[in-house]
Amino acid sequence: MSSSDDLENFGAATRGVLAGRREEWTGTPGHPGAIVNPAVWRASTHLYPDMAALRAHPANEDGRFYYGRRGAPTQWALAEALTQLEQGAAGTVLYPSGVSAIAGALLTVLRPGDVLLMTDNAYEPSRVMGRGLLKDFGIETRWFDPTDLAAFEAACCERTRCVLLESPGSLTMEVQDVAALAAAAKARGIVSVVDNTWASPLGFQALRHGVDIVVMSLTKHVSGHSDCMMGSASAGPDWYRKLRLRAQGLGNVVSPDDASLMLRGLRTMKHRLEAESASALAIAEWLEGRPEVARVLCPMLPGSPGHAVWARDFTGGCGLFSFVLEGGTSEARDALIDALSLFGIGYSWGGFESLATPVDPASIRTASAWPLDGMEPEDRFGVRLSIGLEDTADLIADLERGLAAWAAQGAAA
Ligand SMILES: *Cc1c(COP(=O)(O)O)cnc(C)c1O
């Protein structure tokens, strides 16, 4: 398998199995393609047989070994595999983390004096980037209501150069009308970037919905095993070339060992996401029926904010969602999380093990209302769950213990 065209007729699971496995990257001497997964090529120096070969080496091309910072076959195989999963992508740049991928994309597009519009439910480090890194480089960030197209259009000005979308958004999970936002941006000459970590290309084809650059934290679903960090940005030919040059300029490089772990995770991603989505939906439905729970924020759940757009635009989901408790205190919410034994307490998500973390959106948002319509002002304390691969019934039993601990704190009083 060598080009994305070869894979286009296959389903996503088959593509995940075949992607990135060029024969020259998986060969042993005399046996092209003999190894199933691309080997770990550790290399910084490329030796040339003679001066003529050194002088003849083409400048800065993909898939030509030159020096370690431009990668070697393991990294190229992962980048190509991700490109093959993203319809409309000409290439993928790898970064040492998801945050680094977001920074790499924004620093490719933005220049001093520009304005960045950022969705109000963005991942918090993205917000911090707007207030810190970008501000220091003379770029202004303004936030907009994630689900209000008119508010987005009203926020655009002559200096707006880029919009950062994230759908569903971190913590509160509203699904954005990415196609409408990307089209509105394009009409004004604004470049759209989306953080597609939640859905991955298996659940949402961002470039096909009109976005210019799609960014992902591979740390989550692609790794899937909570042992490795990386990020990616994929785009059509023009933005891919610019992303690649900017990443080279910033000295971004990922290790072949980590790229190999990511390739391993990628092979099973479709099936992990399906299992986690099914379990998450069952747990979301169970939570919705509980008196302790004011609102479940899970795009896959009918009636949840953003479900209609999710059902229209997405082909899959994942195990990450939040719920908000019916009133109560921060201490009671802590007691709930402490009472869980199968859910680890920790950041990140998308691993095979379930996690729970507290969610306090009211303290983060600046451009849109929280709590949502239909919730009481005291419904402020949320929990975010990342559902892993444990049995659903065991996770529900664990959550039942957690809700009992919450109630025992007099939370409902
Ligand atoms: C975790 C995360 C990131 C950042 O990824 P890292 O690999 O941890 O740097 C970016 N966006 C979203 C939505 C995330 O959840």
The ligand as a MOL file (V3000), in Angstrom:
LIG
                    3D

  0  0  0     0  0            999 V3000
M  V30 BEGIN CTAB
M  V30 COUNTS 15 15 0 0 0
M  V30 BEGIN ATOM
M  V30 1 C -5.4510 16.8560 25.6200 0
M  V30 2 C -5.9580 17.7770 24.6090 0
M  V30 3 C -5.0880 18.5540 23.8450 0
M  V30 4 C -3.6050 18.6000 24.0950 0
M  V30 5 O -2.9810 17.4000 23.9040 0
M  V30 6 P -1.5750 17.0430 24.5900 0
M  V30 7 O -1.1100 15.9260 23.7400 0
M  V30 8 O -1.8960 16.6680 25.9970 0
M  V30 9 O -0.7200 18.2560 24.5190 0
M  V30 10 C -5.6220 19.3620 22.8730 0
M  V30 11 N -6.9480 19.4250 22.6740 0
M  V30 12 C -7.8150 18.7190 23.3960 0
M  V30 13 C -9.2640 18.8420 23.1060 0
M  V30 14 C -7.3570 17.8790 24.4020 0
M  V30 15 O -8.2240 17.2160 25.1630 0
M  V30 END ATOM
M  V30 BEGIN BOND
M  V30 1 1 1 2
M  V30 2 1 2 3
M  V30 3 2 2 14
M  V30 4 1 3 4
M  V30 5 2 3 10
M  V30 6 1 4 5
M  V30 7 1 5 6
M  V30 8 2 6 7
M  V30 9 1 6 8
M  V30 10 1 6 9
M  V30 11 1 10 11
M  V30 12 2 11 12
M  V30 13 1 12 13
M  V30 14 1 12 14
M  V30 15 1 14 15
M  V30 END BOND
M  V30 END CTAB
M  END
